[in-house]
Amino acid sequence: MTLREILTSAVSRLTAASTPSPRMNAELLLMFTLECDRAYLHAHPERELNAEEQGRYDEALAERVRGVPAQYITGHQEFWGMDLIVTPAVLIPRPETEHVIETVLRLASAGEGPRPASTLALRIVDVGTGSGCIALALAKELPRAEIHATDISPAALEIARVDAARHQLEGRVRFHETDLLQGFESNAFDFVVSNPPYVGESEEDQVQLEVRKFEPRQAVFAGATGLEVIALLIPQARSVLKPGGSLVMEISGTIAEGVRGLLAGWNDVQITNDLQGIPRVISARVAKLDPVSAGRSRRAVRAE
Ligand SMILES: C[S@@+](CC[C@H](N)C(=O)[O-])C[C@H]1O[C@@H](n2cnc3c(N)ncnc32)[C@H](O)[C@@H]1O
């Protein structure tokens, strides 16, 4: 079969299975099978596929028809301009999570006068790192920062380490297998960053079937309401943040006001919407020590 014929038949097969964006999926899986780019597909419509190529394409299509996300078939997803390896051990990084990176970079620059964020020796911890997408994007953008990343899933951390190595960032991010921020000392970080599980089991029916069937459950669901993991994370973040440090988390519209309520007593609580106008990132700051109490606590330390 020629490339044109096989693509036409793949689009019909995916359409019949109600796969979203059938042409895009058919092309993506053919690019994966032939290890080529889209320009090649369009430039060589008469190219014949050999039996081995047809067999591999057929297998990839069968997986997609079964509902397996294309990223788990190809093993790749782009995030913040980086090609990341993904397996069913990790959540597929979403474009909206890039707003978390933008928020951290904006807050890091704010208040630093003319110093660009890239020159700052910040200490940052990414909680629930999954593929490592947030920690690695921040490591790339903030070359002087010390970055830690945690996950409760050893399988996810294995993928994050592979991704760090592929981008020569393995020396920049320290990975920890732990529950949220257990084991970290207090007053240690300028930023706690997280895209935690935040979907409530009560909303399960509204979650895409592909997500429910194929993405790791403990990456998506937090408990009955969706606030359970965040409710544990907020006090732990408060403890590990330095005075003036910030917590930046991905959220959804459903839980935005609930999270705001849990942040009572924090300063500068701000919610940023994503490109669809949905509340997507919440940030909040621990109060800075005022100069009087800062002086008092310095004197107390000297007196010990
Ligand atoms: C929504 S995914 C986010 C993954 C990645 N940071 C991203 O943005 O694509 C949540 C991650 O939190 C991890 N996780 C769930 N509960 C956790 C806990 N109690 N402590 C640490 N990590 C946890 C999951 O294994 C998963 O990798």
The ligand as an ORCA input file, in Angstrom:
! r2SCAN-3c Opt
* xyz 0 1
  C      -1.130     15.312     38.377
  S       0.332     14.302     38.430
  C       1.545     15.528     38.001
  C       2.742     14.984     37.300
  C       3.642     16.070     36.708
  N       4.138     16.956     37.736
  C       2.884     16.873     35.676
  O       2.616     18.052     35.913
  O       2.566     16.322     34.611
  C       0.524     14.099     40.171
  C       1.759     13.331     40.616
  O       1.747     13.307     42.057
  C       2.160     12.033     42.505
  N       1.599     11.861     43.860
  C       0.344     11.503     44.226
  N       0.234     11.499     45.562
  C       1.443     11.859     46.067
  C       1.971     12.024     47.384
  N       1.217     11.834     48.461
  N       3.264     12.392     47.519
  C       4.061     12.594     46.420
  N       3.603     12.450     45.143
  C       2.320     12.099     44.970
  C       1.644     11.051     41.478
  O       2.380      9.848     41.504
  C       1.838     11.869     40.185
  O       3.099     11.600     39.613
*
